[in-house]
Amino acid sequence: MKKAEQSEATRTALLQAARELFTERGYAGTATEDIAQRAGVTRGALYYQFRDKSDLFRAVLEDLYLHITQKVASAIQSSREEPGDLWDAIARTGTEAFLDGCLDPTYQRIALIEAYAVLGWEEERELDLKYGLGLIHAILQELMDAGLLAPQPLEPLAHLILSVENEAARYIARADDIPTARKEMGASLERLFNGIRSQGAESAPADKDGGA
């Protein structure tokens, strides 16, 4: 195995081990030696790949944000390939895919419960904006172009929707009855987002050749 390939394999093993342990024990309850042991590498190899435990946590969190963003984009694309209303294909499907992704215990523990405490508000928000805001902005732009959203500045609306969805996700993650919280929050968000749809706008068909 080439050195670059070996380094990438080590990094992947460390990310996987850290993801598992942060989910099982939380950040504070996980030691770097435990991560290295589960990954089958030395602590020296861990510190070669990552500056410290918080740097490793940030990398794990970034992977989770990337995964859920790709999951939402893929769900929207699949929905667009079916006949139906463009609003449902984009706005409703995207919201449902995001909330379903938030049911993952790993995402709940690391992204929704621990991230703020470990990284602080500024750094956690930086990652959130990096992965979530662009997709939301693209969705809103397409809905506006299709006449399903009234012309307006998209930047503040995108930030508002990102905040709403993040709070919805945290509500679900901290609920005593997660399935019920997921169902009720999904219905609440659908009513909320239907409220910003242009009044009197005709249903636009999903464009099979387009994408969010």
C-alpha positions as YAML, in Angstrom:
chain: A
units: angstrom
residues:
- id: 1
  name: MET
  ca: [0.00, 0.00, 0.00]
- id: 2
  name: LYS
  ca: [1.31, 3.43, -0.95]
- id: 3
  name: LYS
  ca: [2.02, 5.94, 1.82]
- id: 4
  name: ALA
  ca: [-0.83, 8.22, 0.75]
- id: 5
  name: GLU
  ca: [-3.26, 5.30, 0.66]
- id: 6
  name: GLN
  ca: [-2.10, 4.12, 4.07]
- id: 7
  name: SER
  ca: [-2.54, 7.61, 5.50]
- id: 8
  name: GLU
  ca: [-6.07, 7.82, 4.08]
- id: 9
  name: ALA
  ca: [-6.92, 4.38, 5.48]
- id: 10
  name: THR
  ca: [-5.67, 5.45, 8.90]
- id: 11
  name: ARG
  ca: [-7.71, 8.65, 8.78]
- id: 12
  name: THR
  ca: [-10.84, 6.73, 7.75]
- id: 13
  name: ALA
  ca: [-10.38, 4.22, 10.57]
- id: 14
  name: LEU
  ca: [-9.92, 7.00, 13.11]
- id: 15
  name: LEU
  ca: [-13.02, 8.85, 11.91]
- id: 16
  name: GLN
  ca: [-15.09, 5.68, 12.11]
- id: 17
  name: ALA
  ca: [-13.80, 4.79, 15.58]
- id: 18
  name: ALA
  ca: [-14.33, 8.33, 16.85]
- id: 19
  name: ARG
  ca: [-17.84, 8.45, 15.42]
- id: 20
  name: GLU
  ca: [-18.75, 5.24, 17.22]
- id: 21
  name: LEU
  ca: [-17.21, 6.23, 20.54]
- id: 22
  name: PHE
  ca: [-18.56, 9.79, 20.55]
- id: 23
  name: THR
  ca: [-22.01, 8.29, 19.95]
- id: 24
  name: GLU
  ca: [-21.64, 5.67, 22.67]
- id: 25
  name: ARG
  ca: [-19.86, 7.69, 25.36]
- id: 26
  name: GLY
  ca: [-20.02, 11.34, 24.34]
- id: 27
  name: TYR
  ca: [-17.05, 13.62, 23.75]
- id: 28
  name: ALA
  ca: [-16.04, 14.01, 27.41]
- id: 29
  name: GLY
  ca: [-16.26, 10.27, 28.03]
- id: 30
  name: THR
  ca: [-14.01, 9.36, 25.12]
- id: 31
  name: ALA
  ca: [-10.22, 9.35, 25.45]
- id: 32
  name: THR
  ca: [-7.88, 9.58, 22.47]
- id: 33
  name: GLU
  ca: [-6.24, 6.30, 23.44]
- id: 34
  name: ASP
  ca: [-9.64, 4.59, 23.22]
- id: 35
  name: ILE
  ca: [-10.14, 5.98, 19.72]
- id: 36
  name: ALA
  ca: [-6.70, 4.86, 18.60]
- id: 37
  name: GLN
  ca: [-7.21, 1.40, 20.08]
- id: 38
  name: ARG
  ca: [-10.56, 0.90, 18.37]
- id: 39
  name: ALA
  ca: [-9.13, 2.15, 15.08]
- id: 40
  name: GLY
  ca: [-6.18, -0.25, 15.43]
- id: 41
  name: VAL
  ca: [-3.54, 2.48, 15.24]
- id: 42
  name: THR
  ca: [-1.14, 4.20, 17.62]
- id: 43
  name: ARG
  ca: [-1.85, 7.49, 19.40]
- id: 44
  name: GLY
  ca: [1.05, 8.90, 17.41]
- id: 45
  name: ALA
  ca: [-0.82, 8.08, 14.21]
- id: 46
  name: LEU
  ca: [-3.90, 9.82, 15.61]
- id: 47
  name: TYR
  ca: [-1.96, 12.99, 16.38]
- id: 48
  name: TYR
  ca: [-0.31, 12.86, 12.97]
- id: 49
  name: GLN
  ca: [-3.76, 13.02, 11.35]
- id: 50
  name: PHE
  ca: [-5.47, 15.37, 13.80]
- id: 51
  name: ARG
  ca: [-4.22, 18.19, 16.00]
- id: 52
  name: ASP
  ca: [-6.14, 17.03, 19.08]
- id: 53
  name: LYS
  ca: [-9.42, 15.41, 20.11]
- id: 54
  name: SER
  ca: [-11.47, 18.49, 19.26]
- id: 55
  name: ASP
  ca: [-9.95, 18.58, 15.77]
- id: 56
  name: LEU
  ca: [-10.99, 14.95, 15.31]
- id: 57
  name: PHE
  ca: [-14.48, 15.77, 16.59]
- id: 58
  name: ARG
  ca: [-14.75, 18.61, 14.08]
- id: 59
  name: ALA
  ca: [-13.81, 16.24, 11.24]
- id: 60
  name: VAL
  ca: [-16.44, 13.73, 12.37]
- id: 61
  name: LEU
  ca: [-19.06, 16.48, 12.57]
- id: 62
  name: GLU
  ca: [-18.15, 17.77, 9.12]
- id: 63
  name: ASP
  ca: [-18.61, 14.28, 7.69]
- id: 64
  name: LEU
  ca: [-22.04, 14.06, 9.31]
- id: 65
  name: TYR
  ca: [-23.10, 17.44, 7.91]
- id: 66
  name: LEU
  ca: [-21.88, 16.44, 4.45]
- id: 67
  name: HIS
  ca: [-23.75, 13.12, 4.64]
- id: 68
  name: ILE
  ca: [-27.10, 14.62, 5.63]
- id: 69
  name: THR
  ca: [-26.79, 17.38, 3.00]
- id: 70
  name: GLN
  ca: [-26.15, 14.75, 0.33]
- id: 71
  name: LYS
  ca: [-29.06, 12.70, 1.67]
- id: 72
  name: VAL
  ca: [-31.42, 15.65, 1.32]
- id: 73
  name: ALA
  ca: [-30.16, 16.55, -2.16]
- id: 74
  name: SER
  ca: [-30.50, 12.92, -3.30]
- id: 75
  name: ALA
  ca: [-34.06, 12.67, -1.95]
- id: 76
  name: ILE
  ca: [-35.05, 15.86, -3.77]
- id: 77
  name: GLN
  ca: [-33.52, 14.64, -7.03]
- id: 78
  name: SER
  ca: [-35.36, 11.31, -6.77]
- id: 79
  name: SER
  ca: [-38.63, 13.09, -6.05]
- id: 80
  name: ARG
  ca: [-38.15, 15.39, -9.02]
- id: 81
  name: GLU
  ca: [-38.00, 12.35, -11.30]
- id: 82
  name: GLU
  ca: [-41.57, 11.44, -10.34]
- id: 83
  name: PRO
  ca: [-44.63, 13.30, -11.67]
- id: 84
  name: GLY
  ca: [-46.10, 15.78, -9.22]
- id: 85
  name: ASP
  ca: [-46.03, 19.26, -7.77]
- id: 86
  name: LEU
  ca: [-42.63, 20.97, -7.80]
- id: 87
  name: TRP
  ca: [-43.21, 22.46, -4.34]
- id: 88
  name: ASP
  ca: [-43.79, 19.00, -2.87]
- id: 89
  name: ALA
  ca: [-40.86, 17.55, -4.81]
- id: 90
  name: ILE
  ca: [-38.47, 20.15, -3.43]
- id: 91
  name: ALA
  ca: [-39.69, 21.80, -0.22]
- id: 92
  name: ARG
  ca: [-41.68, 18.95, 1.33]
- id: 93
  name: THR
  ca: [-39.35, 16.16, 0.28]
- id: 94
  name: GLY
  ca: [-36.26, 18.07, 1.40]
- id: 95
  name: THR
  ca: [-37.72, 18.79, 4.83]
- id: 96
  name: GLU
  ca: [-38.84, 15.20, 5.33]
- id: 97
  name: ALA
  ca: [-35.44, 13.84, 4.30]
- id: 98
  name: PHE
  ca: [-33.68, 16.19, 6.72]
- id: 99
  name: LEU
  ca: [-35.92, 15.27, 9.64]
- id: 100
  name: ASP
  ca: [-35.54, 11.56, 8.88]
- id: 101
  name: GLY
  ca: [-31.76, 12.01, 8.86]
- id: 102
  name: CYS
  ca: [-32.00, 13.57, 12.31]
- id: 103
  name: LEU
  ca: [-33.39, 10.29, 13.66]
- id: 104
  name: ASP
  ca: [-29.92, 8.75, 13.35]
- id: 105
  name: PRO
  ca: [-28.59, 8.37, 16.92]
- id: 106
  name: THR
  ca: [-25.08, 9.31, 15.78]
- id: 107
  name: TYR
  ca: [-26.28, 12.55, 14.20]
- id: 108
  name: GLN
  ca: [-28.42, 13.31, 17.24]
- id: 109
  name: ARG
  ca: [-25.63, 12.82, 19.76]
- id: 110
  name: ILE
  ca: [-22.77, 14.44, 17.87]
- id: 111
  name: ALA
  ca: [-24.38, 17.14, 15.74]
- id: 112
  name: LEU
  ca: [-27.44, 18.10, 17.75]
- id: 113
  name: ILE
  ca: [-26.36, 17.61, 21.36]
- id: 114
  name: GLU
  ca: [-22.56, 17.76, 21.64]
- id: 115
  name: ALA
  ca: [-21.36, 20.01, 18.80]
- id: 116
  name: TYR
  ca: [-22.19, 23.35, 20.42]
- id: 117
  name: ALA
  ca: [-20.57, 22.42, 23.74]
- id: 118
  name: VAL
  ca: [-17.43, 20.98, 22.15]
- id: 119
  name: LEU
  ca: [-16.73, 23.52, 19.40]
- id: 120
  name: GLY
  ca: [-18.55, 26.61, 20.58]
- id: 121
  name: TRP
  ca: [-21.24, 28.55, 18.76]
- id: 122
  name: GLU
  ca: [-19.07, 30.24, 16.13]
- id: 123
  name: GLU
  ca: [-17.27, 27.13, 14.89]
- id: 124
  name: GLU
  ca: [-20.37, 24.94, 14.96]
- id: 125
  name: ARG
  ca: [-22.32, 27.58, 13.04]
- id: 126
  name: GLU
  ca: [-19.50, 27.89, 10.49]
- id: 127
  name: LEU
  ca: [-19.92, 24.22, 9.55]
- id: 128
  name: ASP
  ca: [-23.70, 24.49, 9.59]
- id: 129
  name: LEU
  ca: [-23.61, 27.40, 7.17]
- id: 130
  name: LYS
  ca: [-21.03, 25.67, 4.97]
- id: 131
  name: TYR
  ca: [-23.17, 22.61, 4.35]
- id: 132
  name: GLY
  ca: [-26.77, 23.62, 4.92]
- id: 133
  name: LEU
  ca: [-27.14, 27.20, 3.74]
- id: 134
  name: GLY
  ca: [-26.09, 26.69, 0.13]
- id: 135
  name: LEU
  ca: [-28.60, 23.89, -0.45]
- id: 136
  name: ILE
  ca: [-31.43, 25.86, 1.15]
- id: 137
  name: HIS
  ca: [-30.55, 28.94, -0.92]
- id: 138
  name: ALA
  ca: [-30.62, 26.85, -4.14]
- id: 139
  name: ILE
  ca: [-33.99, 25.36, -3.21]
- id: 140
  name: LEU
  ca: [-35.49, 28.77, -2.51]
- id: 141
  name: GLN
  ca: [-34.10, 30.20, -5.75]
- id: 142
  name: GLU
  ca: [-35.70, 27.42, -7.79]
- id: 143
  name: LEU
  ca: [-39.04, 27.85, -6.06]
- id: 144
  name: MET
  ca: [-38.91, 31.58, -6.70]
- id: 145
  name: ASP
  ca: [-37.98, 31.06, -10.36]
- id: 146
  name: ALA
  ca: [-40.97, 28.73, -10.69]
- id: 147
  name: GLY
  ca: [-43.31, 31.39, -9.24]
- id: 148
  name: LEU
  ca: [-44.00, 29.32, -6.13]
- id: 149
  name: LEU
  ca: [-42.27, 31.79, -3.84]
- id: 150
  name: ALA
  ca: [-42.84, 35.53, -3.88]
- id: 151
  name: PRO
  ca: [-39.84, 37.58, -5.10]
- id: 152
  name: GLN
  ca: [-37.80, 38.63, -2.06]
- id: 153
  name: PRO
  ca: [-34.22, 38.72, -0.74]
- id: 154
  name: LEU
  ca: [-33.20, 35.08, -0.40]
- id: 155
  name: GLU
  ca: [-30.26, 35.44, 1.99]
- id: 156
  name: PRO
  ca: [-32.28, 36.34, 5.12]
- id: 157
  name: LEU
  ca: [-34.96, 33.78, 4.28]
- id: 158
  name: ALA
  ca: [-32.35, 31.04, 3.83]
- id: 159
  name: HIS
  ca: [-30.80, 31.86, 7.20]
- id: 160
  name: LEU
  ca: [-34.24, 31.86, 8.82]
- id: 161
  name: ILE
  ca: [-35.17, 28.46, 7.39]
- id: 162
  name: LEU
  ca: [-31.81, 26.99, 8.39]
- id: 163
  name: SER
  ca: [-32.40, 28.15, 11.97]
- id: 164
  name: VAL
  ca: [-35.95, 26.78, 11.99]
- id: 165
  name: GLU
  ca: [-34.87, 23.36, 10.73]
- id: 166
  name: ASN
  ca: [-31.98, 23.19, 13.19]
- id: 167
  name: GLU
  ca: [-34.28, 23.95, 16.10]
- id: 168
  name: ALA
  ca: [-36.74, 21.37, 14.82]
- id: 169
  name: ALA
  ca: [-33.94, 18.79, 14.72]
- id: 170
  name: ARG
  ca: [-32.83, 19.58, 18.28]
- id: 171
  name: TYR
  ca: [-36.42, 19.38, 19.49]
- id: 172
  name: ILE
  ca: [-36.67, 15.87, 18.07]
- id: 173
  name: ALA
  ca: [-33.27, 14.78, 19.43]
- id: 174
  name: ARG
  ca: [-34.16, 15.85, 23.00]
- id: 175
  name: ALA
  ca: [-37.73, 14.54, 23.02]
- id: 176
  name: ASP
  ca: [-38.80, 11.77, 25.38]
- id: 177
  name: ASP
  ca: [-40.91, 10.28, 22.58]
- id: 178
  name: ILE
  ca: [-38.78, 10.74, 19.44]
- id: 179
  name: PRO
  ca: [-41.16, 9.10, 16.89]
- id: 180
  name: THR
  ca: [-44.06, 11.29, 18.05]
- id: 181
  name: ALA
  ca: [-41.86, 14.39, 18.10]
- id: 182
  name: ARG
  ca: [-40.69, 13.61, 14.56]
- id: 183
  name: LYS
  ca: [-44.26, 13.22, 13.29]
- id: 184
  name: GLU
  ca: [-45.56, 16.36, 14.99]
- id: 185
  name: MET
  ca: [-42.60, 18.49, 13.98]
- id: 186
  name: GLY
  ca: [-42.87, 17.33, 10.38]
- id: 187
  name: ALA
  ca: [-46.52, 18.42, 10.30]
- id: 188
  name: SER
  ca: [-45.68, 21.76, 11.93]
- id: 189
  name: LEU
  ca: [-42.91, 22.50, 9.43]
- id: 190
  name: GLU
  ca: [-45.16, 21.57, 6.52]
- id: 191
  name: ARG
  ca: [-47.78, 24.06, 7.69]
- id: 192
  name: LEU
  ca: [-45.11, 26.70, 8.27]
- id: 193
  name: PHE
  ca: [-43.50, 26.32, 4.86]
- id: 194
  name: ASN
  ca: [-46.83, 26.11, 3.04]
- id: 195
  name: GLY
  ca: [-47.51, 29.51, 4.58]
- id: 196
  name: ILE
  ca: [-44.69, 31.14, 2.60]
- id: 197
  name: ARG
  ca: [-45.80, 29.66, -0.71]
- id: 198
  name: SER
  ca: [-47.07, 32.32, -3.09]
- id: 199
  name: GLN
  ca: [-50.81, 32.69, -2.71]
- id: 200
  name: GLY
  ca: [-52.65, 31.64, -5.83]
- id: 201
  name: ALA
  ca: [-49.54, 30.08, -7.37]
- id: 202
  name: GLU
  ca: [-50.42, 27.19, -9.65]
- id: 203
  name: SER
  ca: [-48.77, 23.87, -9.07]
- id: 204
  name: ALA
  ca: [-45.65, 23.59, -11.18]
- id: 205
  name: PRO
  ca: [-44.61, 20.16, -12.42]
- id: 206
  name: ALA
  ca: [-41.29, 18.76, -11.26]
- id: 207
  name: ASP
  ca: [-38.57, 19.17, -13.89]
- id: 208
  name: LYS
  ca: [-36.92, 15.80, -14.45]
- id: 209
  name: ASP
  ca: [-33.86, 17.40, -16.03]
- id: 210
  name: GLY
  ca: [-33.23, 19.92, -13.24]
- id: 211
  name: GLY
  ca: [-31.77, 19.70, -9.78]
- id: 212
  name: ALA
  ca: [-31.61, 21.56, -6.52]
...
